[in-house]
Amino acid sequence: MPSRRRFLTAAAAVPAAATAGTGCEADAAALPPSDERSLPPSDGKPAAAVPAGRSGPDRLNFVVVLADDLGHGELGSYGQKLIRTPRLDALAAEGLRFTDAYATAPVCAPSRCSVLTGLHSGHATVRENPWGSGGQEALTERDFTFAEALRSLGYRTGIFGKWGFGPERPDQPSHPNSRGFEEFYGYIGHRHAHDYYPDHLWRDGTREDIPENRGEARGSYAPDLLRERALAFLDTHRAEPFLLCLTPNLPHAPSQVPDEGAYADRPWPGPDRRHAAQVGLLDSLVGEVVDRLAGLGVADRTLVLVTSDNGPHEEGGTDPELFDAAGPLRGYKRNLYEGGIRVPLLAWSPGRVRPGTTDRPTPLTDLLPTLADLAGAPAPTDLDGLSLAPLLRGSGPAARHDDLYFYRNHSGVTPRSDAEDRGRGGRTAEALRRGDLKAVRFAPGQDRDAPDETWDVELYDLARDPGEEHDLAAARPALADALVRRMRRSWAPSYPRRPFGLTLQVSGVSPDFTVTATLANGSARPWAAPRLTLGAPGGWDLRALDPVAAPRLRPGGELTVRWRVTPARVTADTALACRATAWHAGAEVTYLARTTLD
């Protein structure tokens, strides 16, 4: 059977592609100007969904920095006393500092999935780290990322660092190139990112050996390699709208650095000196990115966001209590108490983002709708995130969430986090914040379907008790029960998505066959002049059976086109590609889909 694949905004194109002839050109005169070039040949990298110039040189650029296990209290701007973070503190002083920002899970894989897709850990595809029974490590074809949203407008998109979702092979739905990032360098898999001196990293779909790290050698420090690629990305795309996603594995365990720098003479155990140096390297890395933006003359049209995937760790001998890494909050990585899920979040854009602080409870699911909103790109309406654009523009407050939901199903424990959970660190747990009230509950084991009466439930008032020291569940059982009911509604065994973007399907392969493409407007605004174009190898005959264009596509609407295809020759790697274009909020957006005939 022909395979069906969904690459919404960054797909490899077909070799020797040609547009689909007369049937695809129907009603062309009624359409806005569009790029009518043939779909580009494949060079082993994702094809640009939109020619770069079309998206306009004055669009806002984005830099998203996602640290690994950086605690809420590990930056000077959040109260850190022992570790110096001058560059990040300057961003906090010149930009907007969020005091109540949240990861959606207390470990990294589900948290990172939520950051990318805008779905909380009760809806997202990845809800656990990739080990233990039921661990889910892969994104799927139905996962739509903020990179895919920006690619539809022609943004150049790159991610450098930890991806964290396997499998470790190219040309599959969970690869960053398949999820909207046209350039990737770093770690595909989760475990691989625990190695600061890896013997290989991935560049797009190619595994690149690092000979200087072969065996026990430590010749190249991975964060240095990531910095070089990220800065080169900025140099290359400085004249185009870009999204740079920088995801170093700093300061995750093990505590490994080329040298301990300013902390070499501190009277601390070695892992703590090196951890402090790791945080310092993260600070310097962000500073170099900011300096490069300024040097290229694009800082004033770039938004920089810096955050972390969960609370501070204690692995490898690191003592988070030495650094007061969670600040005044209770808990660490793996806990659903505030210390495990509340994270730093800084937003910096000179002349755009007003300096100050905000206590708006802000989950990292808000990144996708925010970036799409600020760029002017359509985004799905079935997200859990809300746009921060009004707050960042200074035009008014951003809408607030009714609830913030958090889920943990992780069997691994560490001593401090398990002690905070009172020996329940290996149990399934969930939490929900509503206003200033927060409930945390623990299942009797790892079965989320266990009866409610078998769960331990706690209730806290974060306004009066940010350290979650006083459990109010016994004194206010009705409130605790109300929050539990909301938790139950927030989690779903699976989360069906509304159709969004472009899908392509083939029925049969010989001698003639039918190709069906569907463009679905899953956004909140109508699209004007939607149009589909099919590309195939030269010499093939393509005949559209349906109108390939329409005046308008309402929210929730679909445009479906069938083509009758007579191939000249089919080989194992023959592919078809479809391009869909439409106009959204005055800008043309483009989606690609590709299917291989095998």
Disulfide bonds with the S-S distance in Angstrom:
none
